[in-house]
Amino acid sequence: MNDRPAPANRRELIRQFFRYADAGDTRALEFYTEDVDLTYPKFGKAIGKDAVRTFITHMSGVFGRLEHDIDGLSFIEDGDKIVVEGRERGEMADGTPFPDGRISQGLFCNVYEFEGDLFRAVRIYVDPDFTSSDAAMLSTLRPAG
């Protein structure tokens, strides 16, 4: 049974995708075209569903828990593109919670390009320093004093 919303409501498709992704449900992969183009900071590009599976495997080793504020998502639509801004929170694999609310704010912005009701491209914009532990960058941007 396909319980995904009709393509007319792409915002709800994205919300359902986040529900599946946050739950670790493999149905999240059904939202991608076979030749999807996914980009993520510090990872680079993943072309195709197999590469997305590899990306998910890598990410599952990073996070103990990841959840998105689905009710708080905001959307901007332009043709087959939807930009989504939101907040995420969770724990790293070592149990460290994020965001810290001081430097790390848990903000993200994703750009989805659709082909019908599937994602043909996804560009994820997020600071991958979820726990504000990149000391070199922090000392450059926030010098003591």
C-alpha positions in Angstrom: 0.0 0.0 0.0 1.3 3.4 -0.9 0.4 5.8 1.9 2.2 8.8 0.4 0.1 11.9 -0.3 -0.9 12.8 -3.9 1.7 14.8 -5.9 -0.4 17.9 -5.7 0.7 18.3 -2.1 4.4 18.3 -2.3 4.7 20.0 1.1 3.0 17.0 2.7 5.3 14.6 0.8 8.3 16.4 2.3 6.7 16.2 5.8 6.1 12.5 5.3 9.6 12.0 4.1 10.9 13.6 7.3 8.7 11.4 9.4 10.1 8.3 7.7 13.7 9.5 7.8 13.5 10.4 11.5 12.0 7.0 12.3 14.8 5.3 10.3 12.1 3.8 8.1 13.4 2.6 4.7 10.3 3.9 3.0 12.2 7.2 2.9 14.2 5.9 0.0 10.9 5.6 -2.0 10.8 9.4 -2.3 13.9 9.5 -4.6 14.2 9.0 -8.3 16.6 6.2 -9.3 19.1 8.8 -10.5 18.7 11.3 -7.7 21.4 13.9 -7.1 21.9 14.5 -3.4 24.5 17.0 -2.0 25.4 17.3 1.7 28.3 19.3 3.4 31.4 17.3 4.2 30.0 14.4 2.2 29.7 15.8 -1.3 27.5 14.4 -4.0 25.6 11.2 -4.0 24.2 10.2 -7.4 21.6 7.5 -7.5 19.7 5.6 -4.8 22.7 3.3 -4.1 24.8 6.3 -3.3 22.0 7.7 -1.1 22.0 4.4 0.8 25.7 4.8 1.4 25.1 8.4 2.6 22.4 7.1 5.0 24.8 4.4 6.3 27.4 7.0 7.0 25.0 9.3 8.7 23.5 6.5 10.9 27.0 6.1 12.3 27.1 9.8 13.2 23.8 10.1 14.9 22.3 8.2 17.8 19.0 10.1 17.2 17.9 12.8 14.7 14.6 14.5 14.5 13.2 17.4 12.6 10.5 19.9 13.8 8.1 18.9 11.1 5.3 21.2 12.3 7.7 24.1 12.3 8.9 23.7 8.7 8.5 26.7 6.4 8.3 26.3 2.6 9.0 28.4 -0.5 7.9 27.0 -3.8 9.0 27.8 -7.3 7.9 25.4 -10.1 9.4 22.0 -9.4 11.6 23.3 -6.6 10.7 23.6 -2.9 13.0 25.2 -0.4 12.4 24.0 3.2 13.8 25.7 6.3 13.5 24.1 9.7 15.1 23.0 12.9 16.6 19.6 13.9 17.7 18.2 17.2 19.0 14.9 18.5 22.1 13.1 19.8 25.3 12.2 18.3 26.4 8.5 18.3 28.3 9.2 21.5 25.2 10.6 23.2 26.1 14.2 23.0 22.9 16.2 22.5 22.5 18.9 19.9 21.9 21.8 19.3 23.7 23.5 22.2 21.5 26.6 21.7 24.5 28.8 22.1 26.4 28.4 18.9 24.7 25.4 17.3 21.1 26.4 16.6 19.9 23.3 14.8 18.9 25.2 11.7 18.8 23.6 8.2 17.7 24.5 4.7 17.0 21.9 2.0 16.2 22.4 -1.6 14.1 19.7 -3.3 13.7 19.4 -7.0 10.8 17.2 -8.0 10.1 14.9 -10.9 6.4 14.1 -10.5 6.1 13.2 -6.8 9.7 12.1 -6.4 12.9 14.0 -5.4 15.2 14.2 -8.4 17.7 16.4 -6.6 18.2 17.3 -2.9 20.7 19.9 -1.7 21.0 20.0 2.1 22.5 23.2 3.7 23.4 22.7 7.3 26.4 23.3 9.6 27.6 19.7 10.1 29.3 20.8 13.4 26.2 19.8 15.3 27.9 20.0 18.7 30.0 23.1 18.2 33.2 21.1 18.5 35.1 22.4 15.6 37.5 24.4 17.8 39.6 25.8 15.0 36.7 27.3 13.2 35.0 28.5 16.4 38.2 30.3 17.5 38.5 32.0 14.2 34.8 33.2 14.1 34.4 33.8 17.9 37.8 34.9 19.2 38.1 35.2 23.0 38.1 38.6 24.4 
